[in-house]
Amino acid sequence: MTTKIYTKTGDTGDTGLFGGGRVGKDHPRVEAYGDIDELNAVLGMARSVEMMPRIDEVLVPIQRDLFAIGALLATPNPGKMREQLAKARVDGDRIAQLERAIDDGEEELDPLKAFIIPGGTPKAAALHVARTVCRRAERRVVHLRRDADTEIPQLLVIYLNRLSDLLFVLARVANRRAGAGEVTW
């Protein structure tokens, strides 16, 4: 027998967390991991638009990171959270990889001298949307860190901050590789 996707346990407006416990679907923890999930979906959409192998290859491990970060945020138990963080492999080395990807992308670009109006090719526009969703997810994680009864690692805020920078650079690179100009403000 196949397991059904619907459980009906959330019909009253609450949801279960990893490791036990239930909270409202509007709880800051759910908002934070929900935004991470949305970011992951938007990155999937960005990958499906105008395939660009070198950009898309950077995005796949990030999507894996985001699954692990979402699981970590859905885990209120500190011991289980440490387990999720270890499994996520989101650490200083991973942040350094994001920074190297930013540096590599910037080597292809003219120096930034003005604000860029989001848009250009569909690939670049999708990456700009992902960047804004990433910034929202970062704000939600910051809010959760302030208000949670469980410690949320600062490393997650740093990761999301670097990721939004990377997505901005990748959007610019996508436009550049497609021969699309940038519109400045």
C-alpha positions in Angstrom: 0.0 0.0 0.0 1.2 3.5 -0.9 1.6 6.1 1.8 -0.7 9.1 1.1 0.8 12.5 0.8 -2.0 14.0 2.9 -2.1 13.3 6.6 -4.8 15.7 7.7 -2.7 16.5 10.8 -2.2 20.1 9.7 -5.9 20.8 9.1 -6.2 22.8 12.3 -3.3 25.2 11.3 -0.4 23.6 13.1 2.5 21.4 11.9 4.9 18.9 13.3 8.6 19.6 13.8 11.5 17.2 13.4 12.2 15.6 16.7 8.7 16.2 18.0 6.5 19.0 19.0 3.9 21.0 17.0 3.7 24.7 16.3 1.4 27.0 14.4 2.0 27.2 10.7 2.7 30.9 11.2 5.3 30.3 13.8 8.7 32.1 13.1 10.4 28.7 12.8 7.9 27.6 10.1 8.2 30.9 8.4 12.0 30.6 8.3 12.2 27.0 6.9 9.3 27.8 4.6 11.3 30.6 3.0 14.3 28.3 2.7 12.0 25.8 0.9 10.7 28.6 -1.4 14.3 29.6 -2.2 15.1 26.0 -3.0 12.1 25.8 -5.4 13.0 29.1 -7.1 16.6 27.9 -7.6 15.1 24.8 -9.2 13.2 27.0 -11.5 16.3 29.1 -12.3 18.2 25.9 -13.2 15.4 24.9 -15.6 15.5 28.2 -17.5 18.1 28.6 -20.2 20.5 25.8 -19.1 23.9 27.2 -18.4 26.0 24.3 -17.1 28.7 26.3 -15.2 26.0 28.3 -13.4 23.7 25.3 -12.8 26.5 23.2 -11.5 27.0 25.8 -8.7 23.3 25.7 -7.9 22.8 22.0 -7.3 25.0 21.7 -4.2 23.4 24.9 -2.9 20.0 23.2 -3.2 21.3 20.3 -1.2 22.5 22.7 1.4 19.1 24.3 1.6 17.4 21.0 2.2 19.7 20.5 5.2 19.3 24.0 6.4 15.5 23.6 6.2 15.7 20.4 8.2 18.0 22.1 10.8 15.5 25.0 11.2 12.6 22.5 11.6 14.5 20.9 14.5 13.9 22.7 17.9 15.9 20.1 19.9 19.5 21.4 20.3 21.1 17.9 20.1 19.2 17.0 16.9 20.0 20.4 15.6 23.8 19.8 16.0 23.3 16.4 14.2 21.5 18.2 11.3 24.2 20.9 11.1 26.9 18.2 10.9 24.9 16.4 8.2 24.4 19.7 6.3 28.1 20.3 6.0 27.4 24.0 6.2 30.6 25.3 7.7 33.3 27.8 7.1 34.7 25.7 4.2 31.3 25.8 2.5 31.0 29.5 2.9 34.6 29.9 1.5 33.3 27.9 -1.6 30.5 30.4 -2.0 33.0 33.2 -1.8 35.2 31.6 -4.4 32.2 31.2 -6.7 31.5 34.9 -6.2 35.1 35.8 -7.0 35.1 33.6 -10.1 31.9 35.2 -11.3 33.1 38.7 -10.7 36.2 38.0 -12.9 33.8 37.8 -15.9 32.1 41.1 -15.1 32.8 44.7 -15.4 33.1 46.4 -12.0 29.8 47.4 -10.5 29.4 51.2 -10.7 25.6 51.6 -10.3 22.6 49.7 -9.0 21.4 47.1 -11.4 17.7 46.9 -12.2 16.7 43.2 -12.0 15.9 41.6 -15.3 17.6 40.7 -18.5 17.3 37.2 -19.7 14.9 34.8 -18.2 17.8 33.0 -16.4 19.1 36.2 -14.9 15.6 37.3 -13.9 15.0 34.0 -12.2 18.3 34.4 -10.3 17.3 37.9 -9.2 14.1 36.5 -7.9 16.1 33.8 -6.0 18.3 36.5 -4.6 15.3 38.4 -3.1 13.8 35.2 -1.7 17.2 34.5 -0.2 17.3 37.9 1.5 13.8 37.3 2.9 14.9 33.9 4.2 17.9 35.6 5.8 15.7 38.1 7.5 13.4 35.3 8.8 16.4 33.3 10.2 17.7 36.5 11.9 14.3 37.0 13.4 14.1 33.4 14.6 17.6 33.6 16.1 16.4 36.6 18.2 13.1 35.0 19.3 13.7 31.3 19.4 14.0 29.3 22.6 16.7 27.2 20.7 19.9 28.6 19.5 20.1 29.0 15.7 23.7 29.0 14.5 25.1 32.3 13.2 26.6 30.3 10.4 23.2 30.1 8.8 22.9 33.8 8.6 26.4 34.1 7.1 25.7 31.3 4.6 22.5 33.1 3.4 24.2 36.4 3.2 26.9 35.0 1.0 24.4 33.1 -1.1 22.4 36.2 -1.9 25.6 37.9 -3.0 26.4 34.9 -5.2 22.9 34.9 -6.7 23.4 38.6 -7.6 26.7 37.8 -9.3 25.3 34.8 -11.1 22.4 36.9 -12.5 24.9 39.3 -13.9 27.0 36.5 -15.3 24.0 34.9 -16.9 23.2 38.2 -18.6 26.8 38.7 -19.7 27.1 35.2 -21.1 23.8 35.6 -23.1 25.0 38.9 -24.5 22.3 40.9 -22.6 23.2 44.3 -21.3 22.4 45.5 -17.8 20.0 48.3 -17.1 21.3 50.6 -14.4 19.4 52.8 -12.1 
